[in-house]
């Protein structure tokens, strides 16, 4: 056993021989075996125990773990938690609350002591149970490959790994190891309760499967190992597609190029959405049904927003598809916005007025010149416009939209249009409309940047003086003289 685990620690867990490891020890045979093996292999350890205070004997078990640690001259730390209160306040099951608080403590202690990793005693039996639990709930290759020897639990720590050196060791082997070294594991009575899903899998489902195949545990474990290897190849392909399709990512959203994402095979679309979700909520499991809905949304774009569960959403805006932690987390820097503290912003000409998100509004008058008109027309840029200066109302101002705003758009032969309809037809996201900059004079809309100017202020045959207006990011090109 020692030789096999030493290889796993080196090749799969990637431990440094001299750096500290924090080992979580419950007092059962698996964690006691792990503690003893790590010590025998020469690793520097600190033993950490969590007393969940769910059973009357938990204090006795904590004392037993302390005695086992002291017998090996290992430092020991214990944390007593009120799991029931945490479950009540967070709306979690007892299992989820215990796991949440346990890992929060283990990683906090590992950070405080500069440990290289947190080690826990999950065995091959735990792996088989986990795979079956995922299968029953519905899972793809990620769920069916089970746990990994080394993984990152980013909600708890983004730098310290969780390692499981005993994933290739069976529970019966840890029991025998403890017996051979005269270690007395404690028995956790909660492991016998059929109240918990894992226990029902352990005590009911697996024995039933063994009636059909006595070696079903080994078969499931081998399948998980094979799928883990297959997943490594899949993840290489996903990484390539990720580099092609992702435009931007932050802690609250991942932005995909819509055309690139749609061009990917269906399986990769699902995997990319899953990868984005795991970037944002590493501990949240996105089910197959949700991924299927996301793939349908991506290909058809029949709605602007789709809920994935857990607060995750998929949304489409123009040429971008976002996976985000709610709509409020999406960026606004792609569009100009009136600063939040401003109701109106007077415009004198010439002017350069700063807007939010690194944008600015600029204005100037000049004699009408062919070069200026040509420059305005290049590429059909709707964020710059040239108007008849002498027909403009005054005073001019920039302001956000108001209820009832209407525009007499250029090209509609004098008809007016609701500003809200202009935004909808132009597919401007609703979240960008509230503080969109409008060039106005009171209720009269002169120009809606990004869309159209008003018909009454267009250049005419008799125009002698032009008013040039532009909305651009800072550093944008000034018009020609």
C-alpha positions as CSV (number, residue, x, y, z in Angstrom):
1,X,0.0,0.0,0.0
2,X,2.7,2.5,0.9
3,X,4.5,2.2,-2.4
4,X,1.2,2.6,-4.4
5,X,0.2,5.6,-2.4
6,X,3.6,7.2,-2.7
7,X,3.3,7.0,-6.5
8,X,-0.2,8.5,-6.3
9,X,1.1,11.4,-4.1
10,X,3.9,12.1,-6.5
11,X,2.2,11.6,-9.9
12,X,-1.5,12.5,-9.3
13,X,-1.6,14.7,-6.1
14,X,1.7,16.4,-7.1
15,X,2.8,17.0,-3.5
16,X,6.2,18.5,-2.6
17,X,7.9,16.2,-0.1
18,X,9.0,19.0,2.2
19,X,5.9,21.2,2.3
20,X,3.2,21.0,5.0
21,X,0.0,19.0,4.3
22,X,-3.2,19.6,6.4
23,X,-5.0,16.2,6.7
24,X,-8.7,16.1,7.7
25,X,-9.2,13.2,10.2
26,X,-12.7,12.2,11.2
27,X,-11.5,9.3,13.3
28,X,-12.8,6.6,11.0
29,X,-10.5,3.9,9.5
30,X,-10.1,5.8,6.2
31,X,-8.8,9.1,7.6
32,X,-6.7,7.4,10.3
33,X,-5.1,5.2,7.7
34,X,-4.4,8.3,5.5
35,X,-2.9,10.2,8.5
36,X,-0.6,7.2,9.3
37,X,0.4,6.6,5.7
38,X,1.3,10.2,5.1
39,X,3.4,10.3,8.3
40,X,5.1,7.0,7.3
41,X,6.0,8.5,3.9
42,X,7.7,11.4,5.6
43,X,5.3,14.2,4.9
44,X,5.0,17.1,7.3
45,X,1.4,17.1,8.7
46,X,-1.0,19.0,10.8
47,X,-4.1,17.0,11.8
48,X,-7.5,18.8,11.6
49,X,-10.7,17.5,13.0
50,X,-14.2,19.0,12.7
51,X,-16.7,18.3,15.4
52,X,-20.1,18.8,13.8
53,X,-21.9,18.4,17.1
54,X,-24.6,16.3,15.5
55,X,-24.2,13.3,17.8
56,X,-23.8,13.1,21.6
57,X,-20.5,11.1,21.2
58,X,-18.9,13.7,18.9
59,X,-16.7,15.2,21.7
60,X,-15.4,11.7,22.6
61,X,-14.5,11.2,18.9
62,X,-12.7,14.5,18.8
63,X,-10.6,13.4,21.8
64,X,-9.9,10.1,20.2
65,X,-8.5,11.8,17.1
66,X,-6.4,14.1,19.2
67,X,-5.0,11.1,21.0
68,X,-4.2,9.4,17.7
69,X,-2.4,12.5,16.4
70,X,-0.4,12.9,19.6
71,X,0.7,9.3,19.5
72,X,2.4,10.1,16.2
73,X,3.8,13.5,17.5
74,X,1.6,15.4,15.1
75,X,0.1,18.8,15.7
76,X,-3.7,18.8,16.1
77,X,-6.4,21.4,15.7
78,X,-10.2,21.0,16.2
79,X,-13.1,23.1,15.2
80,X,-16.6,22.7,16.8
81,X,-19.4,23.8,14.5
82,X,-23.2,24.4,14.8
83,X,-24.2,22.6,11.7
84,X,-27.9,22.6,12.4
85,X,-28.0,26.3,12.7
86,X,-26.0,26.8,9.5
87,X,-28.4,24.5,7.7
88,X,-31.4,26.4,9.0
89,X,-30.0,29.8,8.2
90,X,-28.8,28.9,4.7
91,X,-31.7,26.6,3.7
92,X,-29.4,23.6,3.3
93,X,-29.6,19.9,4.1
94,X,-27.6,18.7,7.1
95,X,-25.3,16.9,4.7
96,X,-24.7,20.0,2.6
97,X,-24.3,22.3,5.6
98,X,-21.8,19.9,7.2
99,X,-19.7,19.7,4.0
100,X,-19.9,23.5,3.5
101,X,-18.6,24.3,7.0
102,X,-16.1,21.4,7.1
103,X,-14.3,22.5,3.9
104,X,-14.5,26.2,4.9
105,X,-12.6,25.4,8.1
106,X,-10.1,23.0,6.5
107,X,-9.1,25.5,3.8
108,X,-9.0,28.5,6.2
109,X,-6.7,26.5,8.5
110,X,-4.6,25.4,5.5
111,X,-4.2,29.1,4.4
112,X,-3.3,30.2,7.9
113,X,-0.6,27.6,8.2
114,X,0.6,27.9,4.6
115,X,-0.1,24.2,3.8
116,X,0.4,23.1,0.3
117,X,-2.8,20.9,0.2
118,X,-5.8,19.6,2.2
119,X,-5.8,15.8,2.2
120,X,-9.0,13.8,2.9
121,X,-9.6,10.0,3.2
122,X,-12.0,9.3,0.3
123,X,-11.5,5.7,-0.8
124,X,-12.3,3.6,-3.9
125,X,-15.6,2.7,-2.1
126,X,-16.5,6.4,-1.8
127,X,-15.7,6.8,-5.5
128,X,-18.1,4.0,-6.5
129,X,-20.8,5.5,-4.3
130,X,-20.3,8.9,-5.8
131,X,-20.5,7.6,-9.4
132,X,-23.7,5.8,-8.7
133,X,-25.2,8.9,-7.0
134,X,-24.3,11.0,-10.1
135,X,-25.8,8.3,-12.3
136,X,-29.1,8.2,-10.5
137,X,-29.3,12.0,-10.5
138,X,-28.4,12.1,-14.2
139,X,-24.9,13.0,-15.3
140,X,-22.5,13.1,-18.2
141,X,-18.9,12.1,-18.4
142,X,-17.8,14.7,-15.8
143,X,-20.2,13.2,-13.2
144,X,-19.5,9.6,-14.1
145,X,-15.8,9.9,-13.8
146,X,-16.3,10.7,-10.1
147,X,-13.8,12.4,-7.9
148,X,-10.2,13.2,-8.8
149,X,-7.0,12.6,-6.9
150,X,-6.4,16.3,-7.0
151,X,-9.0,19.0,-7.5
152,X,-9.6,22.7,-6.8
153,X,-12.6,23.7,-4.7
154,X,-12.7,27.4,-5.8
155,X,-15.5,28.5,-3.5
156,X,-13.2,27.6,-0.6
157,X,-9.8,28.4,-2.0
158,X,-8.5,29.2,-5.5
159,X,-4.9,28.2,-4.8
160,X,-4.8,25.2,-2.4
161,X,-5.8,21.8,-3.8
162,X,-7.9,19.1,-2.2
163,X,-6.1,15.8,-2.6
164,X,-7.6,12.3,-2.2
165,X,-4.6,9.8,-2.1
166,X,-6.8,6.8,-1.1
167,X,-9.1,6.9,-4.2
168,X,-7.4,3.7,-5.4
169,X,-7.6,2.0,-2.0
170,X,-10.6,0.0,-0.8
171,X,-12.2,0.5,2.6
172,X,-11.5,-3.0,3.7
173,X,-7.8,-2.2,3.1
174,X,-7.9,0.8,5.4
175,X,-9.6,-1.2,8.1
176,X,-6.9,-3.9,7.9
177,X,-4.2,-1.2,7.9
178,X,-5.6,0.3,11.1
179,X,-5.8,-3.2,12.7
180,X,-2.2,-4.0,11.8
181,X,-1.0,-0.8,13.5
182,X,-3.3,-1.2,16.5
183,X,-5.3,2.0,15.7
184,X,-8.8,2.0,17.0
185,X,-11.2,3.8,14.6
186,X,-14.3,5.4,15.9
187,X,-17.7,4.3,14.4
188,X,-19.9,7.2,13.1
189,X,-23.5,6.0,13.7
190,X,-24.7,8.4,11.0
191,X,-23.1,6.1,8.4
192,X,-25.8,3.6,9.3
193,X,-28.8,5.9,8.8
194,X,-31.0,5.4,5.7
195,X,-31.9,9.1,6.0
196,X,-28.9,10.0,3.8
197,X,-28.7,9.3,0.1
198,X,-25.1,8.0,0.2
199,X,-26.0,5.5,2.9
200,X,-28.9,4.1,0.9
201,X,-26.6,3.7,-2.1
202,X,-24.0,2.0,0.1
203,X,-26.2,-0.3,2.1
204,X,-29.1,-1.0,-0.4
205,X,-28.1,-0.3,-4.0
206,X,-24.6,-1.7,-4.1
207,X,-25.5,-5.0,-2.4
208,X,-28.4,-5.4,-4.9
209,X,-26.0,-4.8,-7.8
210,X,-23.5,-7.3,-6.3
211,X,-26.2,-10.0,-6.5
212,X,-25.9,-9.6,-10.3
213,X,-22.1,-9.1,-10.4
214,X,-20.1,-9.8,-7.3
215,X,-17.3,-7.6,-8.6
216,X,-19.5,-4.6,-9.5
217,X,-17.5,-2.2,-7.3
218,X,-14.3,-2.9,-9.2
219,X,-16.2,-2.6,-12.5
220,X,-17.6,0.8,-11.6
221,X,-14.3,2.0,-10.3
222,X,-12.5,0.9,-13.6
223,X,-15.2,2.7,-15.6
224,X,-14.6,5.9,-13.6
225,X,-10.8,5.7,-14.2
226,X,-11.4,5.1,-18.0
227,X,-13.8,8.0,-18.2
228,X,-11.3,10.3,-16.4
229,X,-8.7,9.5,-19.1
230,X,-11.3,10.0,-21.8
231,X,-12.3,13.3,-20.2
232,X,-8.7,14.6,-20.4
233,X,-8.9,14.3,-24.2
234,X,-12.3,16.0,-24.3
235,X,-11.1,18.8,-22.2
236,X,-8.2,19.5,-24.6
237,X,-10.8,20.0,-27.4
238,X,-12.9,22.1,-25.1
239,X,-9.9,24.3,-24.2
240,X,-9.3,24.8,-28.0
241,X,-12.9,25.8,-28.5
242,X,-12.9,28.0,-25.4
243,X,-9.9,30.0,-26.8
244,X,-11.8,30.5,-30.1
245,X,-15.2,31.3,-28.7
246,X,-14.7,33.3,-25.5
247,X,-14.4,37.0,-25.9
248,X,-14.2,38.0,-22.3
249,X,-14.6,36.5,-18.8
250,X,-14.9,38.0,-15.3
251,X,-15.9,36.7,-11.9
252,X,-19.6,37.3,-12.8
253,X,-19.9,36.4,-16.5
254,X,-18.4,34.6,-19.5
255,X,-19.0,36.3,-22.9
256,X,-18.9,34.1,-26.1
257,X,-18.7,35.2,-29.7
258,X,-22.2,34.1,-30.8
259,X,-21.1,33.1,-34.3
260,X,-18.2,31.0,-32.9
261,X,-20.3,29.3,-30.3
262,X,-23.1,28.4,-32.8
263,X,-20.5,27.0,-35.2
264,X,-19.3,24.4,-32.6
265,X,-20.7,20.9,-32.6
266,X,-23.7,20.4,-30.2
267,X,-21.6,18.4,-27.7
268,X,-19.0,21.2,-27.5
269,X,-21.7,23.8,-27.1
270,X,-22.9,21.9,-24.0
271,X,-19.4,21.5,-22.7
272,X,-18.6,25.2,-23.2
273,X,-21.7,26.3,-21.3
274,X,-20.9,23.8,-18.6
275,X,-17.3,25.1,-18.4
276,X,-18.6,28.7,-18.2
277,X,-21.0,27.7,-15.4
278,X,-18.2,25.9,-13.5
279,X,-16.0,29.0,-13.8
280,X,-18.7,31.1,-12.1
281,X,-20.1,28.6,-9.7
282,X,-17.6,25.8,-9.3
283,X,-19.7,23.8,-6.8
284,X,-22.9,24.0,-8.7
285,X,-23.9,21.0,-10.9
286,X,-25.7,21.9,-14.2
287,X,-27.9,19.0,-15.2
288,X,-28.2,17.5,-18.7
289,X,-31.7,18.9,-19.2
290,X,-30.5,22.5,-18.5
291,X,-27.6,22.0,-20.9
292,X,-30.0,20.8,-23.5
293,X,-32.1,23.9,-23.1
294,X,-29.0,26.0,-23.3
295,X,-28.0,24.4,-26.6
296,X,-31.4,25.0,-28.0
297,X,-31.3,28.6,-26.9
298,X,-27.9,29.1,-28.5
299,X,-29.0,27.6,-31.9
300,X,-32.4,29.3,-32.2
301,X,-32.1,32.4,-30.0
302,X,-35.9,32.5,-29.7
303,X,-35.6,34.4,-26.4
304,X,-33.2,36.9,-24.9
305,X,-32.6,35.0,-21.6
306,X,-32.7,31.5,-20.2
307,X,-32.3,30.4,-16.6
308,X,-30.0,27.5,-15.9
309,X,-30.6,27.2,-12.2
310,X,-28.5,28.2,-9.2
311,X,-28.7,31.9,-10.3
312,X,-26.9,31.2,-13.6
313,X,-28.4,32.6,-16.9
314,X,-27.7,32.4,-20.6
315,X,-28.5,35.5,-22.5
316,X,-28.0,36.8,-26.1
317,X,-27.2,40.4,-27.0
318,X,-26.4,41.2,-30.7
319,X,-23.3,39.2,-31.5
320,X,-22.5,38.0,-28.0
321,X,-23.9,35.2,-25.8
322,X,-23.4,35.5,-22.1
323,X,-23.4,32.9,-19.3
324,X,-23.7,35.0,-16.2
325,X,-24.6,35.3,-12.5
326,X,-27.9,37.1,-13.3
327,X,-28.5,39.9,-15.7
328,X,-27.3,42.6,-13.4
329,X,-23.7,41.2,-13.6
330,X,-23.4,41.8,-17.3
331,X,-21.1,44.6,-18.5
332,X,-22.3,48.0,-19.9
333,X,-18.9,49.1,-21.2
334,X,-19.8,48.2,-24.8
335,X,-22.3,51.1,-24.9
336,X,-22.2,54.8,-24.0
337,X,-24.1,55.7,-20.9
338,X,-25.1,59.0,-19.2
339,X,-23.3,59.1,-15.8
340,X,-25.7,57.9,-13.0
341,X,-25.4,61.2,-11.1
342,X,-26.5,63.3,-14.1
343,X,-30.1,64.2,-15.0
344,X,-29.1,66.6,-17.9
345,X,-25.7,67.6,-19.2
346,X,-25.6,71.0,-21.0
347,X,-23.9,71.0,-24.4
348,X,-22.0,74.0,-25.6
349,X,-20.2,73.9,-28.9
350,X,-17.3,73.1,-29.2
351,X,-17.5,70.5,-26.4
352,X,-16.1,67.2,-25.2
353,X,-18.3,65.7,-22.5
354,X,-17.2,62.6,-20.6
355,X,-19.7,59.7,-20.4
356,X,-19.6,56.5,-18.5
357,X,-17.6,53.4,-19.5
358,X,-14.8,55.3,-21.2
359,X,-17.0,57.0,-23.8
360,X,-17.2,60.7,-24.6
361,X,-19.5,63.0,-26.5
362,X,-17.9,65.6,-28.8
363,X,-19.3,68.5,-30.7
364,X,-18.0,71.2,-33.0
365,X,-19.2,73.6,-35.7
366,X,-17.4,74.1,-39.0
367,X,-18.1,75.3,-42.6
368,X,-19.7,72.6,-44.6
369,X,-17.0,70.7,-46.5
370,X,-17.1,67.7,-48.7
371,X,-14.3,66.1,-46.7
372,X,-16.4,66.3,-43.5
373,X,-19.5,64.8,-45.1
374,X,-17.5,62.0,-46.6
375,X,-15.8,61.3,-43.3
376,X,-19.1,61.1,-41.6
377,X,-20.4,58.7,-44.2
378,X,-17.5,56.2,-44.1
379,X,-18.6,52.8,-43.0
380,X,-22.1,54.1,-42.0
381,X,-21.0,54.9,-38.5
382,X,-24.2,55.7,-36.6
383,X,-22.2,57.1,-33.6
384,X,-21.3,60.2,-35.6
385,X,-23.5,62.6,-37.4
386,X,-23.3,65.9,-39.4
387,X,-26.4,68.3,-39.1
388,X,-27.4,71.7,-40.2
389,X,-26.0,73.9,-37.4
390,X,-28.4,76.8,-38.1
391,X,-31.5,74.7,-37.8
392,X,-30.7,73.3,-34.4
393,X,-32.8,74.3,-31.4
394,X,-31.2,75.7,-28.3
395,X,-30.1,75.1,-25.6
396,X,-28.7,71.7,-26.4
397,X,-28.2,69.1,-23.7
398,X,-27.5,65.4,-23.2
399,X,-29.9,63.5,-21.1
400,X,-31.2,59.9,-20.6
401,X,-34.5,58.8,-22.0
402,X,-37.8,59.9,-20.5
403,X,-41.2,58.3,-20.7
404,X,-43.0,59.3,-23.9
405,X,-39.9,60.3,-25.8
406,X,-40.5,60.3,-29.6
407,X,-38.2,61.0,-32.5
408,X,-38.9,62.2,-36.1
409,X,-36.3,59.9,-37.7
410,X,-34.5,60.8,-40.8
411,X,-36.0,59.0,-43.7
412,X,-39.6,58.6,-42.3
413,X,-41.0,61.5,-44.3
414,X,-42.0,63.5,-41.2
415,X,-43.5,60.6,-39.2
416,X,-42.6,60.2,-35.6
417,X,-41.6,57.0,-33.8
418,X,-41.5,56.1,-30.1
419,X,-37.9,56.0,-28.8
420,X,-38.7,52.7,-27.1
421,X,-39.7,51.2,-30.5
422,X,-36.4,52.5,-32.0
423,X,-34.5,50.7,-29.3
424,X,-36.4,47.5,-29.7
425,X,-36.1,47.4,-33.5
426,X,-32.4,48.2,-33.1
427,X,-32.0,45.3,-30.7
428,X,-30.5,47.4,-28.0
429,X,-30.5,45.4,-24.7
430,X,-33.1,46.6,-22.3
431,X,-30.4,47.1,-19.6
432,X,-28.6,49.6,-21.8
433,X,-31.6,51.8,-22.6
434,X,-32.2,53.6,-19.3
435,X,-29.2,55.9,-19.4
436,X,-28.6,56.0,-23.2
437,X,-27.3,59.5,-24.2
438,X,-29.7,61.6,-26.2
439,X,-28.9,64.9,-27.8
440,X,-32.0,67.0,-27.1
441,X,-33.4,70.5,-26.6
442,X,-36.0,69.9,-23.9
443,X,-38.5,67.3,-25.3
444,X,-37.1,67.7,-28.8
445,X,-34.8,64.8,-29.8
446,X,-32.1,66.0,-32.1
447,X,-30.0,62.8,-32.4
448,X,-30.1,59.3,-30.9
449,X,-26.4,58.2,-31.0
450,X,-26.1,54.7,-32.6
451,X,-29.4,55.1,-34.4
452,X,-30.7,58.2,-36.3
453,X,-30.8,62.0,-36.3
454,X,-34.1,63.8,-36.5
455,X,-35.3,64.7,-40.0
456,X,-35.8,68.5,-39.3
457,X,-32.0,69.0,-38.6
458,X,-30.6,67.1,-41.6
459,X,-28.1,68.7,-44.0
460,X,-29.9,70.5,-46.8
461,X,-28.9,72.1,-50.1
462,X,-28.7,75.5,-48.5
463,X,-26.7,74.4,-45.5
464,X,-23.7,76.7,-45.0
465,X,-22.5,75.6,-41.5
466,X,-22.4,72.1,-40.2
467,X,-22.6,70.8,-36.7
468,X,-20.6,67.7,-36.1
469,X,-21.5,65.4,-33.2
470,X,-19.8,62.1,-32.2
471,X,-20.0,59.6,-29.4
472,X,-16.9,57.5,-29.2
473,X,-14.5,55.9,-26.8
474,X,-11.8,58.2,-25.4
475,X,-9.1,58.6,-28.0
476,X,-11.5,58.3,-30.9
477,X,-10.5,60.1,-34.1
478,X,-11.4,63.8,-34.5
479,X,-13.1,65.0,-37.7
480,X,-11.1,66.5,-40.5
481,X,-10.7,70.3,-40.6
